[in-house]
């Protein structure tokens, strides 16, 4: 089970951190971008190549520290095909280095489109007998707010010899999530209804670690929700965004874990990949990211012990 792979990597490194690779022009060291613009001229190709060099440096620097990385598709897609190509290459590179690789699209769609997406991302595409995997990853982050039609086509790929896994948005970390997700639906709030669906989608899809192949995205912007959801759903693995730049702290992240320090992974993006901006004259963005990860890990260890 893919969820077992993620949990085992977390236990091996004693580090429940997922680094989000969400590059943007503002997060790229100016001298790095300038060097590519000098070679290729200003434009999407130069920016995409700077994304590539930047992220490869981070992946190399962090490979012995963190178990998993998450690619935010929108950051790469914003550059057109050049960005998508770079993202695909980086995903393959991360897999080669031994990371658990997540792709975050936050999209779901009607059944036949969801099936097409599931085939492409998880099953690969056949070209004359040769199978190509455009998006090499272990798991995918989706929104489930279109309902079962947008999720069920992915579920068959969570079984078999090389099972994948999903993380479904239950309670997102953005401030306005309460406008929809905190509304009452009968005797439940909406995000609890989504958590119920997520658990239902995990039926018979549980790993040896005790957690389902369909996990839940639970943001740190609402610590009370994190705490309540963990108490109610002890077999859902939580992917926990919102740490660092979005204001989430270790004390509240600890609510997502069980008593063994299992069952959750905490995401941080800008606070790690943009850590070089705190001392821009130092010129070593990989080392700045390493220091940021070590700081975050130490903060989490004050409240969570991974056994």
KEBASE-694429 format. One record per residue (C-alpha): chain; residue number from 1; x negated, y, z negated. Coordinates in steps of 0.05 Angstrom, whole numbers, plus 32768, in hexadecimal, padded with zeros to 4 digits. Layout:
BEGIN
NODE chain   n    u    v    w
NODE     A NUM    X    Y    Z
...
REM end
This chain:
BEGIN
NODE chain   n    u    v    w
NODE     A   1 8000 8000 8000
NODE     A   2 7FE7 8045 8012
NODE     A   3 7FFC 8061 7FCF
NODE     A   4 7FCF 802E 7FAE
NODE     A   5 7F96 8047 7FD9
NODE     A   6 7FA1 808E 7FC1
NODE     A   7 7FA7 807A 7F78
NODE     A   8 7F69 804F 7F7C
NODE     A   9 7F3F 8087 7F9A
NODE     A  10 7F57 80B6 7F64
NODE     A  11 7F44 8084 7F2E
NODE     A  12 7F00 8076 7F4D
NODE     A  13 7EED 80C0 7F4D
NODE     A  14 7F14 80D1 7F0E
NODE     A  15 7F2E 810C 7F35
NODE     A  16 7F78 8116 7F46
NODE     A  17 7F6B 8150 7F76
NODE     A  18 7F82 8157 7FBE
NODE     A  19 7F5E 818F 7FE3
NODE     A  20 7F8B 81B3 8014
NODE     A  21 7F68 81C5 8055
NODE     A  22 7F91 8202 8067
NODE     A  23 7F60 822D 808E
NODE     A  24 7F70 8273 80A6
NODE     A  25 7F48 82AC 80C2
NODE     A  26 7F44 82CC 807D
NODE     A  27 7F27 828D 805E
NODE     A  28 7EEF 8284 8091
NODE     A  29 7EAC 82A5 807D
NODE     A  30 7EA4 82E1 80AC
NODE     A  31 7E5E 82CC 80C3
NODE     A  32 7E78 8287 80D7
NODE     A  33 7EB1 82A3 8100
NODE     A  34 7E83 82D8 811F
NODE     A  35 7E52 82A3 8136
NODE     A  36 7E89 827E 815C
NODE     A  37 7EA5 82BE 8179
NODE     A  38 7E60 82CF 8192
NODE     A  39 7E5D 828B 81B6
NODE     A  40 7EA4 8287 81D0
NODE     A  41 7EC0 82CD 81CB
NODE     A  42 7EFA 82E1 819C
NODE     A  43 7F36 82B4 81A4
NODE     A  44 7F57 8274 818C
NODE     A  45 7F1E 8247 81A3
NODE     A  46 7EEA 826C 8179
NODE     A  47 7F18 826D 813C
NODE     A  48 7F27 8223 8145
NODE     A  49 7EDD 8212 8148
NODE     A  50 7ED0 823B 810A
NODE     A  51 7F08 8213 80E8
NODE     A  52 7EE5 81D4 80FD
NODE     A  53 7EA0 81E7 80E3
NODE     A  54 7EBE 8203 80A3
NODE     A  55 7EE8 81C5 8093
NODE     A  56 7EB1 8194 80A5
NODE     A  57 7E83 81B7 8075
NODE     A  58 7EB7 81B2 803E
NODE     A  59 7EC5 8168 804D
NODE     A  60 7E7C 8157 8049
NODE     A  61 7E72 817E 8008
NODE     A  62 7EAF 8161 7FE4
NODE     A  63 7EAD 8119 7FFB
NODE     A  64 7E92 80FE 7FB9
NODE     A  65 7EBE 812A 7F8E
NODE     A  66 7F06 8127 7FA7
NODE     A  67 7F2E 80EB 7FBF
NODE     A  68 7F5C 810C 7FF0
NODE     A  69 7F66 8146 8020
NODE     A  70 7FA5 8163 803D
NODE     A  71 7FA8 8185 8081
NODE     A  72 7FDC 81BC 8089
NODE     A  73 7FF1 81B4 80D1
NODE     A  74 800D 81FA 80D8
NODE     A  75 7FC8 821A 80CC
NODE     A  76 7FAC 81F5 8108
NODE     A  77 7FEA 81F7 8134
NODE     A  78 7FE9 8243 812E
NODE     A  79 7FAD 8242 815E
NODE     A  80 7FCF 8219 8193
NODE     A  81 7FB0 81DA 81B1
NODE     A  82 7F6A 81EE 819D
NODE     A  83 7F7F 81ED 8154
NODE     A  84 7FA4 81AC 815A
NODE     A  85 7F68 818B 817B
NODE     A  86 7F3B 81A2 8142
NODE     A  87 7F6C 8189 810E
NODE     A  88 7F6F 8144 812E
NODE     A  89 7F23 8140 8130
NODE     A  90 7F1E 8156 80E7
NODE     A  91 7F51 8123 80D1
NODE     A  92 7F28 80EC 80F2
NODE     A  93 7EE9 8108 80D3
NODE     A  94 7F09 8108 808D
NODE     A  95 7F1E 80C0 8096
NODE     A  96 7ED7 80AE 80AA
NODE     A  97 7EBC 80CE 806B
NODE     A  98 7EEB 80A3 8041
NODE     A  99 7F21 80D6 802D
NODE     A 100 7F6A 80C5 8024
NODE     A 101 7F87 80F2 8059
NODE     A 102 7FCA 8115 8056
NODE     A 103 7FEB 813C 808E
NODE     A 104 801C 8172 8078
NODE     A 105 8050 8186 80AB
NODE     A 106 808B 8194 807C
NODE     A 107 80B7 8181 80B7
NODE     A 108 80EE 814F 80BF
NODE     A 109 811F 814A 80F9
NODE     A 110 8159 8123 8116
NODE     A 111 8150 80D9 811C
NODE     A 112 8134 80D0 8162
NODE     A 113 8103 810A 8159
NODE     A 114 80ED 80F0 8115
NODE     A 115 80E2 80AB 8134
NODE     A 116 80B6 80CB 816A
NODE     A 117 808E 80EF 8135
NODE     A 118 8087 80B1 810A
NODE     A 119 806D 8088 8145
NODE     A 120 803A 80BD 8159
NODE     A 121 8020 80CA 8113
NODE     A 122 8023 8085 80F4
NODE     A 123 8028 8054 812D
NODE     A 124 7FFE 8075 8162
NODE     A 125 800A 8078 81AC
NODE     A 126 7FFD 8043 81E1
NODE     A 127 7FD9 8057 8220
NODE     A 128 7FCC 801D 824F
NODE     A 129 7FC1 7FEC 8217
NODE     A 130 7F96 801B 81EE
NODE     A 131 7FB5 8035 81AE
NODE     A 132 7FA4 807D 819D
NODE     A 133 7FB1 809D 8159
NODE     A 134 7FB7 80E8 8163
NODE     A 135 7FBF 80F7 8119
NODE     A 136 7F95 80C6 80F0
NODE     A 137 7FB1 80CA 80A9
NODE     A 138 7FC7 80A1 806E
NODE     A 139 8005 80C9 805D
NODE     A 140 8033 8100 8072
NODE     A 141 8055 8139 804D
NODE     A 142 809C 8146 8064
NODE     A 143 80D9 816D 8050
NODE     A 144 8115 8140 8042
NODE     A 145 8149 8176 8043
NODE     A 146 8166 815F 8086
NODE     A 147 817A 811F 8062
NODE     A 148 816C 80D6 8072
NODE     A 149 816B 80DE 80BE
NODE     A 150 8129 8104 80B9
NODE     A 151 8108 80D1 808A
NODE     A 152 8120 808B 809A
NODE     A 153 80FA 8085 80DD
NODE     A 154 80B9 808B 80B6
NODE     A 155 80C9 8054 8084
NODE     A 156 80B6 8017 80AF
NODE     A 157 806F 8032 80B3
NODE     A 158 806A 802E 8067
NODE     A 159 8067 7FE2 806C
NODE     A 160 8039 7FB2 8090
NODE     A 161 7FEE 7FA7 8092
NODE     A 162 7FDB 7FF1 8091
NODE     A 163 8014 8013 806E
NODE     A 164 801A 805F 806B
NODE     A 165 803E 808A 8039
NODE     A 166 806A 80C7 8036
NODE     A 167 8070 8102 8007
NODE     A 168 80B5 8122 8009
NODE     A 169 80BF 8169 7FF2
NODE     A 170 80EA 8166 7FB3
NODE     A 171 80D9 81A8 7F90
NODE     A 172 80AC 81D6 7FB8
NODE     A 173 807C 8208 7F9A
NODE     A 174 8094 8247 7FBD
NODE     A 175 80B8 8279 7F91
NODE     A 176 80F8 827B 7FB9
NODE     A 177 8101 822F 7FB5
NODE     A 178 8134 823A 7F7E
NODE     A 179 8163 825C 7FB0
NODE     A 180 8174 8216 7FCA
NODE     A 181 8151 81E1 7FA2
NODE     A 182 816A 81F8 7F5D
NODE     A 183 81B3 81FC 7F72
NODE     A 184 81E4 81CD 7F50
NODE     A 185 8200 8192 7F76
NODE     A 186 8234 8171 7F4A
NODE     A 187 8210 8160 7F0A
NODE     A 188 81CA 8166 7F29
NODE     A 189 819F 819D 7F44
NODE     A 190 818D 8196 7F8E
NODE     A 191 8144 8183 7F82
NODE     A 192 815A 814A 7F54
NODE     A 193 8189 8131 7F8B
NODE     A 194 814C 8132 7FBA
NODE     A 195 8123 810B 7F87
NODE     A 196 815B 80D7 7F83
NODE     A 197 8158 80D0 7FCF
NODE     A 198 810C 80CA 7FCD
NODE     A 199 8110 8092 7F9B
NODE     A 200 8145 806F 7FC5
NODE     A 201 8118 8074 8003
NODE     A 202 80E1 8051 7FDB
NODE     A 203 810C 8012 7FCE
NODE     A 204 80E0 7FD4 7FD6
NODE     A 205 80A6 8001 7FE8
NODE     A 206 807E 8001 7FA7
NODE     A 207 8034 7FF7 7FA1
NODE     A 208 800D 7FD0 7F6E
NODE     A 209 8001 8011 7F49
NODE     A 210 804C 8014 7F3A
NODE     A 211 805A 8050 7F66
NODE     A 212 8084 8054 7FA4
NODE     A 213 806A 805F 7FEB
NODE     A 214 8099 809A 7FF0
NODE     A 215 807F 80CF 7FBF
NODE     A 216 809A 8112 7FAA
NODE     A 217 807E 8158 7FB5
NODE     A 218 8089 817D 7F73
NODE     A 219 806E 81C4 7F6F
NODE     A 220 804E 81E3 7F32
NODE     A 221 8076 8224 7F37
NODE     A 222 80AA 8202 7F0A
NODE     A 223 8087 81DD 7ED2
NODE     A 224 80C9 81CA 7EB1
NODE     A 225 80DE 81A8 7EF2
NODE     A 226 809D 8182 7EF6
NODE     A 227 80A5 816A 7EAE
NODE     A 228 80EE 8157 7EB7
NODE     A 229 80E3 8132 7EF9
NODE     A 230 80A9 8109 7EDC
NODE     A 231 80D4 80F3 7EA1
NODE     A 232 810D 80DF 7ECF
NODE     A 233 80E5 80BF 7F09
NODE     A 234 80AD 8096 7EED
NODE     A 235 80A1 806F 7F2E
NODE     A 236 8099 80AB 7F5D
NODE     A 237 8053 80C2 7F6D
NODE     A 238 804F 810E 7F69
NODE     A 239 8029 813A 7F99
NODE     A 240 8022 817B 7F73
NODE     A 241 8014 81BB 7F9A
NODE     A 242 800F 8201 7F7E
NODE     A 243 7FCE 81FC 7F55
NODE     A 244 7F9F 8237 7F55
NODE     A 245 7FB1 826C 7F88
NODE     A 246 7FFC 8261 7F7C
NODE     A 247 7FF4 8268 7F31
NODE     A 248 7FF9 821F 7F1B
NODE     A 249 7FCF 820A 7EDF
NODE     A 250 7FB3 81C9 7EC3
NODE     A 251 7FE1 81C7 7E86
NODE     A 252 801F 81C6 7EB3
NODE     A 253 7FFF 8197 7EE6
NODE     A 254 7FF6 8164 7EAE
NODE     A 255 8042 815C 7EAB
NODE     A 256 803F 8137 7EEE
NODE     A 257 8014 80FD 7ED4
NODE     A 258 8026 80BF 7EAC
NODE     A 259 8003 80AC 7E6B
NODE     A 260 7FCA 808B 7E91
NODE     A 261 7FBC 80C8 7EBB
NODE     A 262 7FDB 80A6 7EF8
NODE     A 263 8014 80B6 7F27
NODE     A 264 8001 80FB 7F40
NODE     A 265 7FD0 8123 7F68
NODE     A 266 7FC8 816F 7F62
NODE     A 267 7FBE 8198 7FA1
NODE     A 268 7F94 81D7 7FA7
NODE     A 269 7F83 81FA 7FE8
NODE     A 270 7F6F 8243 7FE9
NODE     A 271 7F50 8242 7FA3
NODE     A 272 7F1F 820E 7FBC
NODE     A 273 7F13 821A 8006
NODE     A 274 7F13 8265 7FFA
NODE     A 275 7EE8 8263 7FBC
NODE     A 276 7EAD 8282 7FE2
NODE     A 277 7ED2 82C4 7FE3
NODE     A 278 7EC4 82CE 7F99
NODE     A 279 7E7B 82D7 7FAC
NODE     A 280 7E7A 82E4 7FF7
NODE     A 281 7E30 82F7 7FF7
NODE     A 282 7E1B 82B2 7FE0
NODE     A 283 7E28 8296 8026
NODE     A 284 7E34 824E 8010
NODE     A 285 7E7D 823D 8017
NODE     A 286 7E75 81F1 800D
NODE     A 287 7E52 81FC 7FCA
NODE     A 288 7E88 822D 7FB5
NODE     A 289 7EBD 81F9 7FC4
NODE     A 290 7E97 81C5 7F9B
NODE     A 291 7E94 81F4 7F60
NODE     A 292 7EDE 8203 7F66
NODE     A 293 7EF0 81B8 7F67
NODE     A 294 7EC3 81AB 7F2B
NODE     A 295 7EE5 81E4 7F06
NODE     A 296 7F2A 81CB 7F17
NODE     A 297 7F18 8184 7F03
NODE     A 298 7EFE 819B 7EC0
NODE     A 299 7F3E 81C3 7EB5
NODE     A 300 7F69 8187 7EC4
NODE     A 301 7F3F 815A 7E97
NODE     A 302 7F53 8186 7E5D
NODE     A 303 7F99 816A 7E64
NODE     A 304 7F95 812B 7E8F
NODE     A 305 7F68 80EE 7E88
NODE     A 306 7F68 80C0 7EC5
NODE     A 307 7F5F 8078 7EAC
REM end
